């Protein structure tokens, strides 16, 4: 299964991916850390929670991060499409609050292809779009005995060109590297996080 | 050059009125006439009259509020026009220009021909113009304001003698004082002994007299000519298609960028004014994320704004101006290299900025504070540079949200708690980390006093940042770790 992970994790370039679940922020931060160059994070201005750059520094240099605050989802999708198409920022994160329709999903996919940039949509549970290249579910896991643990369970629940699977991963802050902890090919659900 | 009706001529140029017309300005709580046209003056009105009186004298008076700021801009524009005649042009008061025409009249066929040319052009532009030409600035002013004419150098005394003393640019009190003692004309002044005059009216009077006659020097301060980054294109036929407007913009953009380059500057904010056939004008503003002057980069950025403009019956004049300009040094271009990354990112920021506003693209800057939500600031990306070091000696949550209360008591995290409709069980808690409010900053959220922060790893997986306020007992969730 380890090979399976490396074939799907550094997210395929020039495509748009999706991630949901409580670990979506961490997933986005780790995916951004594996890319180079500026990262544009698109979100709607009214959202109450915010990305904390002090913690982002554990994953990548916050100087790479640009925040684009739109008025509503139409704005943020338009900004995302523009940013993907341009390709000046190879990694674009967008927070989605309502499901994308087929046209919107496809437009983002085409824009990513044109600009050779990777897009990542943070979606609410169950609001995936059919156009997404891969969809992930990320949830933190309880790691008894370890301090400052970043153990997470990442499950690939959709993959257009590859296999599905679930992995336990941990971020190593010193080496800035992602470790797959146990080839958790065994039954997912044993340590499944709620919600 | 004196424009006696500069303000009203400016307004009437845009919309002519065949009736008494006046501009009013509010002065000390009363509307007063500020400037009026010839018809209004013939109707017996004069400057400084109160507007109510003027309406009583002349019921069909057309009026409009005065805009002295626009008048001053108009005068500056006229000073650029006047550079046609002389290299040195200065502004004289609120409605005059002073030109040093030394060495230029022969280009126009003599002084008289030159003045005739000025008059003809001003009349064509709908401006009333009075001219005075003399060897000194004072004499020229006197001639322009009181009986136009040309005074040959050295003849100032004769030319000025019949003029009233007010032509010497005197304070009103001084000139009324002079008239009271019977000195009405400049000739009378010249015939009077100088010492008593200076004792009675102070040195200002004699200084003005000497300046007018060329006995005392008076310098002309030419307007510093700031580089002007505005271009205009008037079209013989109105246009309406986006592609046509873009082509016209491209034609304006190329020389503008040349000019910017010659001055080592780059545009930061550009304004495109499209004047429609029906005189309404539409503006497209482009704010750039960094100074730039490459037409090929700027032009595509205009596309979105131009596409939104309603062309109506067509556009027949286009004006492009670089409103804000920043210095931009010439850079060496590496041959064969692709466009540089920062430039591409700037272009992208500009393009996104035309949609959501340039100030809505932000970057994080570290701030020096222990308070978690103040440990960073958000600055507009176009007006800041990434700087500073991000230190996090202690683990901080990846997402922060406004504190959400949970049920709990005591100063240790509760074993079980409900948060966002989830029942969570504490598996492991790290803490406390005490953070005191910054007393020098008033903050609503920190009213409850000290906070003891705990990192709580729940058995369900979520790693939350909880805090307890010992001074006002209560438990809250403020963030979530990766």
HADDOCK unambig.tbl for C-alpha pairs under 7 A between the chains (distance, minus, plus):
assign (segid A and resid 23 and name CA) (segid B and resid 482 and name CA) 6.62 0.50 0.50
assign (segid A and resid 26 and name CA) (segid B and resid 482 and name CA) 5.04 0.50 0.50
assign (segid A and resid 48 and name CA) (segid B and resid 401 and name CA) 6.04 0.50 0.50
assign (segid A and resid 49 and name CA) (segid B and resid 399 and name CA) 6.46 0.50 0.50
assign (segid A and resid 49 and name CA) (segid B and resid 400 and name CA) 5.37 0.50 0.50
assign (segid A and resid 49 and name CA) (segid B and resid 401 and name CA) 4.05 0.50 0.50
assign (segid A and resid 49 and name CA) (segid B and resid 402 and name CA) 6.97 0.50 0.50
assign (segid A and resid 50 and name CA) (segid B and resid 399 and name CA) 5.56 0.50 0.50
assign (segid A and resid 50 and name CA) (segid B and resid 400 and name CA) 5.29 0.50 0.50
assign (segid A and resid 50 and name CA) (segid B and resid 401 and name CA) 6.28 0.50 0.50
assign (segid A and resid 51 and name CA) (segid B and resid 398 and name CA) 6.05 0.50 0.50
assign (segid A and resid 51 and name CA) (segid B and resid 399 and name CA) 4.82 0.50 0.50
assign (segid A and resid 51 and name CA) (segid B and resid 400 and name CA) 6.42 0.50 0.50
assign (segid A and resid 52 and name CA) (segid B and resid 397 and name CA) 6.93 0.50 0.50
assign (segid A and resid 52 and name CA) (segid B and resid 398 and name CA) 5.19 0.50 0.50
assign (segid A and resid 52 and name CA) (segid B and resid 399 and name CA) 5.45 0.50 0.50
assign (segid A and resid 52 and name CA) (segid B and resid 400 and name CA) 6.16 0.50 0.50
assign (segid A and resid 53 and name CA) (segid B and resid 364 and name CA) 6.79 0.50 0.50
assign (segid A and resid 54 and name CA) (segid B and resid 390 and name CA) 6.45 0.50 0.50
assign (segid A and resid 54 and name CA) (segid B and resid 392 and name CA) 6.30 0.50 0.50
assign (segid A and resid 54 and name CA) (segid B and resid 396 and name CA) 6.74 0.50 0.50
assign (segid A and resid 55 and name CA) (segid B and resid 396 and name CA) 5.34 0.50 0.50
assign (segid A and resid 55 and name CA) (segid B and resid 397 and name CA) 5.95 0.50 0.50
assign (segid A and resid 55 and name CA) (segid B and resid 398 and name CA) 5.04 0.50 0.50
assign (segid A and resid 56 and name CA) (segid B and resid 398 and name CA) 6.44 0.50 0.50
assign (segid A and resid 57 and name CA) (segid B and resid 390 and name CA) 6.63 0.50 0.50
assign (segid A and resid 62 and name CA) (segid B and resid 364 and name CA) 6.93 0.50 0.50
assign (segid A and resid 63 and name CA) (segid B and resid 364 and name CA) 7.00 0.50 0.50
assign (segid A and resid 63 and name CA) (segid B and resid 386 and name CA) 5.41 0.50 0.50
assign (segid A and resid 65 and name CA) (segid B and resid 363 and name CA) 6.49 0.50 0.50
assign (segid A and resid 66 and name CA) (segid B and resid 361 and name CA) 6.82 0.50 0.50
assign (segid A and resid 66 and name CA) (segid B and resid 362 and name CA) 5.79 0.50 0.50
assign (segid A and resid 66 and name CA) (segid B and resid 363 and name CA) 4.87 0.50 0.50
assign (segid A and resid 67 and name CA) (segid B and resid 361 and name CA) 5.57 0.50 0.50
assign (segid A and resid 67 and name CA) (segid B and resid 362 and name CA) 5.01 0.50 0.50
assign (segid A and resid 67 and name CA) (segid B and resid 363 and name CA) 5.91 0.50 0.50
assign (segid A and resid 68 and name CA) (segid B and resid 360 and name CA) 5.89 0.50 0.50
assign (segid A and resid 68 and name CA) (segid B and resid 361 and name CA) 4.38 0.50 0.50
assign (segid A and resid 68 and name CA) (segid B and resid 362 and name CA) 6.30 0.50 0.50
assign (segid A and resid 69 and name CA) (segid B and resid 360 and name CA) 5.32 0.50 0.50
assign (segid A and resid 69 and name CA) (segid B and resid 361 and name CA) 6.32 0.50 0.50
assign (segid A and resid 70 and name CA) (segid B and resid 356 and name CA) 5.89 0.50 0.50
assign (segid A and resid 75 and name CA) (segid B and resid 356 and name CA) 6.96 0.50 0.50
assign (segid A and resid 79 and name CA) (segid B and resid 352 and name CA) 5.85 0.50 0.50
assign (segid A and resid 83 and name CA) (segid B and resid 348 and name CA) 6.71 0.50 0.50
assign (segid A and resid 86 and name CA) (segid B and resid 348 and name CA) 6.85 0.50 0.50
assign (segid A and resid 88 and name CA) (segid B and resid 341 and name CA) 6.77 0.50 0.50
assign (segid A and resid 88 and name CA) (segid B and resid 344 and name CA) 5.68 0.50 0.50
assign (segid A and resid 88 and name CA) (segid B and resid 345 and name CA) 5.33 0.50 0.50
assign (segid A and resid 89 and name CA) (segid B and resid 345 and name CA) 6.96 0.50 0.50
assign (segid A and resid 140 and name CA) (segid B and resid 461 and name CA) 4.93 0.50 0.50
assign (segid A and resid 140 and name CA) (segid B and resid 462 and name CA) 5.70 0.50 0.50
assign (segid A and resid 141 and name CA) (segid B and resid 461 and name CA) 4.00 0.50 0.50
assign (segid A and resid 141 and name CA) (segid B and resid 462 and name CA) 6.95 0.50 0.50
assign (segid A and resid 142 and name CA) (segid B and resid 457 and name CA) 6.60 0.50 0.50
assign (segid A and resid 142 and name CA) (segid B and resid 458 and name CA) 6.37 0.50 0.50
assign (segid A and resid 142 and name CA) (segid B and resid 459 and name CA) 5.30 0.50 0.50
assign (segid A and resid 142 and name CA) (segid B and resid 460 and name CA) 6.40 0.50 0.50
assign (segid A and resid 142 and name CA) (segid B and resid 461 and name CA) 4.31 0.50 0.50
assign (segid A and resid 150 and name CA) (segid B and resid 482 and name CA) 6.13 0.50 0.50
assign (segid A and resid 193 and name CA) (segid B and resid 460 and name CA) 5.56 0.50 0.50
assign (segid A and resid 193 and name CA) (segid B and resid 461 and name CA) 5.92 0.50 0.50
assign (segid A and resid 194 and name CA) (segid B and resid 460 and name CA) 6.56 0.50 0.50
